[in-house]
Amino acid sequence: MGIDIIRVIAGLVILIVAADRLVVSAVRVSKVLNVSTVVIGAVVVGFGTSVPEFVVSAVASSTGQLDLALSNVVASNTSNLTLVLGLAAIMTVVSTTHTVIKREGLLMMAAVAALAIVLIPMSVTRVEGVALLLGMIVAIFLLIRWARVGVSDSSDDAYDIEADSERVWLEVIYGVAALTATVIAGYQLLLGVVGIGDHLGLSVVFMGLITGVGTSLPELSAAIAAARRKQSDLVLGNVLGSNVFNSLGVAGLAIVIGPGALELFNPWLVGLMVGSAIFAGFFAFTGQRIARWEGFVLLSLFGIYSAASI
């Protein structure tokens, strides 16, 4: 178990450093290209930090562990909405706009609802998996279409991060390198956490919580780095985009690879995932921000989810 502890410590350190550099590059590129920061967060950072979920769920499904694969997705979505968003809100008030809520927010809600509808019967088919993947294609199209719309509605001006148009490609390289390091570090951290969990003999459902939180660590690191720099749009974009890709892409791929009945899956966890999305959406809609006390409420929901997973 010693190597797993080393993976956890090293992965955590690299995650913190790489995620902070990823935030800087994402903001600089968005300012140079005049693209909404929230869309950069949703498409680039959100998709990139969802890579660990893709890897873990695909591997689990291909080895006949569909329950673990989908538990990972549900736990990751819930962690993003409660743990990630809650901690970011506690660090700094996460402000937003009605435009973001009506577009990216509703898109995320639709993706989470689609996943819930597929999972509730406790049995999934390959057709449903394909439908989710097609939904991801539509979501990506919409996010890209919105990329240059509402730039002026951004809630953060990012005055503390300067952008140089002549260095934009260098920032892209830095951003890709930081994103790669974030994903690799998150995966190593996940391996360490799972290794420790196996050593302690935890259940499949609880292991799903561990992998879900583990694969959400890149999102958590990116959100904390963005919150520290008061980049609310990047925090929201990261969470919204990651949940869209998790619900449609990650779950869709896992189901296509290994459809079947869910024997060990807890349907109540799906309800908690949907409930977390509703709470987060309500908080964001009222006052166009998520205040610190609302962040504590979201963290409480994460505690409830964790208790239900045991």
C-alpha positions, 0 to 999 in steps of 0.5 A, spaced: 500 500 500 506 504 500 506 505 493 499 507 493 500 513 498 506 515 494 501 516 488 496 520 492 501 525 495 505 526 488 498 526 484 495 531 489 501 536 489 502 536 481 494 537 480 495 543 484 500 546 480 498 544 473 491 546 475 493 553 476 497 554 470 491 551 466 487 556 469 492 562 467 492 559 460 485 558 459 483 565 461 489 568 457 487 564 450 479 566 451 481 574 452 485 574 446 480 570 442 475 574 445 471 568 447 467 567 453 471 564 459 465 560 461 465 556 454 472 555 455 471 552 461 466 548 459 469 546 452 476 545 454 477 545 461 471 541 462 472 536 457 479 535 459 478 534 466 473 529 464 478 524 461 479 521 467 472 519 468 472 516 460 478 512 462 476 509 468 469 508 466 471 505 459 476 500 463 471 498 468 465 497 463 470 493 458 471 488 464 464 487 466 464 492 472 458 496 469 455 498 476 462 501 478 463 504 471 456 508 472 457 509 479 463 513 477 459 517 473 454 519 478 459 520 483 463 524 479 457 529 477 454 529 484 461 531 487 462 536 481 456 540 483 457 539 491 464 538 493 467 542 487 462 548 486 461 548 494 468 549 496 469 554 490 463 558 493 466 558 500 473 561 497 469 566 493 462 568 491 461 564 485 457 570 480 454 568 474 449 571 469 442 569 467 445 568 460 449 562 462 444 559 467 439 559 461 444 556 456 450 552 459 446 551 465 440 548 462 444 544 458 447 541 464 440 540 467 438 536 460 444 532 460 443 530 467 436 528 467 437 524 460 442 520 464 437 519 470 432 517 465 436 512 462 439 509 469 432 509 473 430 502 470 436 499 473 438 496 466 441 499 460 441 498 452 446 499 447 441 504 443 441 508 450 448 509 450 448 511 443 443 516 444 447 519 450 453 519 445 449 523 440 447 528 445 454 529 447 455 531 439 449 536 440 452 539 446 459 540 443 455 543 437 451 548 442 457 550 446 461 551 440 456 555 437 455 559 443 463 561 444 462 568 441 456 569 444 455 573 450 462 575 451 460 581 454 456 578 459 462 575 463 462 576 470 469 576 471 474 581 467 480 577 469 484 584 470 489 580 474 491 576 468 494 579 462 494 577 455 498 577 449 496 576 442 503 574 440 504 569 445 497 566 444 500 559 441 505 559 447 499 559 451 496 554 448 502 549 448 502 551 456 495 550 457 495 543 453 501 541 457 498 543 464 492 539 462 496 533 460 499 534 467 492 535 470 489 528 467 495 524 469 496 526 476 489 525 477 489 518 474 495 516 478 491 519 484 485 515 483 490 509 482 492 510 489 486 511 492 483 505 489 489 501 491 488 503 498 480 502 497 481 495 495 486 493 501 481 495 505 475 491 502 470 496 500 464 495 497 463 496 489 458 502 490 463 505 495 468 504 490 464 508 485 464 514 490 471 513 491 473 513 483 468 518 482 471 523 487 478 521 485 476 522 477 473 529 480 480 531 483 482 535 476 475 539 476 476 540 484 483 543 483 482 547 476 476 550 480 480 551 486 485 555 482 480 559 478 476 561 485 483 563 488 484 568 482 476 570 482 475 566 475 467 565 477 466 563 469 471 558 469 469 555 475 462 554 472 464 552 466 468 547 468 463 544 472 457 545 467 462 542 462 464 536 466 457 534 468 455 534 460 461 530 458 460 525 464 452 524 463 452 524 455 459 522 453 462 518 459 456 514 461 454 513 453 461 510 452 461 505 458 454 503 456 455 502 449 461 498 451 458 493 456 450 494 456 446 490 461 443 490 468 445 494 474 445 489 480 449 493 485 447 500 483 443 504 488 438 508 484 437 513 490 444 516 488 441 518 482 436 522 485 441 525 489 445 527 483 439 530 480 437 533 487 444 536 487 443 539 480 437 542 482 440 545 488 446 548 485 441 551 479 437 554 484 442 557 488 445 560 481 439 563 479 437 567 485 441 573 485 446 570 479 451 567 484 452 562 489 454 565 496 458 562 501 453 559 505 450 556 499 457 553 498 456 550 505 449 547 503 452 544 497 458 541 501 452 538 506 449 535 500 456 531 498 456 529 505 449 526 505 451 522 498 457 520 501 453 517 507 448 514 502 454 510 498 456 506 504 
